[in-house]
Amino acid sequence: MKRTSGFLLAIVMTAAAQGAIAQTVKITPLGSHDGEFCPLDRALIFEDPDGTRILYDAGRTVRGADDPRLGKIDAVLLSHVHGDHLGDLIQPSANAGECGKPDFSVKATPNSNTVNIAAGKKARLIVGGEMPSFFQVKMKAAGGDPKQVQLLRFGAHTRVGKVGVVSVPAVHTNGLPPAFLENAEMLAANGLTAYVGPPGGYVLQFSNGLVAYLSGDTGITAEQDLVVRRYYKANLAVMNIGDVFSTGPNEAAYVMNTLVRPKAVIASHANEMATKGGKLLPNTKTARFKKATKMPVHVPLSGKTMEFDGSAKCVKGC
Ligand SMILES: [Zn+2]
């Protein structure tokens, strides 16, 4: 009798352990070319084990709200309003152009790809700085409800399903290009952008224990040590490595090795054709970043879902 109950208990415990293993966060890059990591690729979808789906920095490579890769979207996060993140242009069709030179010939201005997607998906649009009032106007123009726009400034915390969403600083600029404005010829003629407050990054706290730092465009900043590592304890990082506009590969590797110290990294915003046939090309910024970084660096191949457990171990798709 005793042996039987012990045996049953063992079965129950094994099943529970398997249940815990199955609790992964799915991360799917939506780039310009299937199976590759191309210059303007920024967009990622995060899916919590509870089914919550969050789109980060739609940029130019998500083809509007009707892009079949999107599926259900609960919230859209935007790091800052530059055209390559907010989305001034999109592709006319899947894989248009080549990875090294994608075809972004469809204009999304004066609205934006980000707002069109949030409106079309009836998703929350989470932004920081002085951006909400601007986006409320845009959301209405796109047929959405201004209430979909939610403010999240540094230090604040909100929840989307079971996912905690936190805003963290990024050291960058956040001028709104005149192309996104009505009657902004004067700004354009003077070479000026509009003020919408500071740019940012995010920390996502998933229900399986995974804590992901999304750097946004940033230089090296003390907050990566003080806030992202010491307070939020991020164990996965999505790190922008493109140079010129943000940290380059060596600076980004320092941020990973010394400041954030996650268990794993997803390279992002490389501004180069980093792969061919899904294989990382030598002599690329991405290859340099991977070599200089102490923890595993995963290359985001468009359409290829990576699955992470609570300790940021990639258990599938890497
Ligand atoms: Zn950028």
Boltz pocket constraint, residues with backbone or C-beta under 6 A from the ligand:
constraints:
  - pocket:
      binder: B
      contacts: [[A, 82], [A, 84], [A, 85], [A, 217], [A, 245], [A, 269]]
      max_distance: 6.0
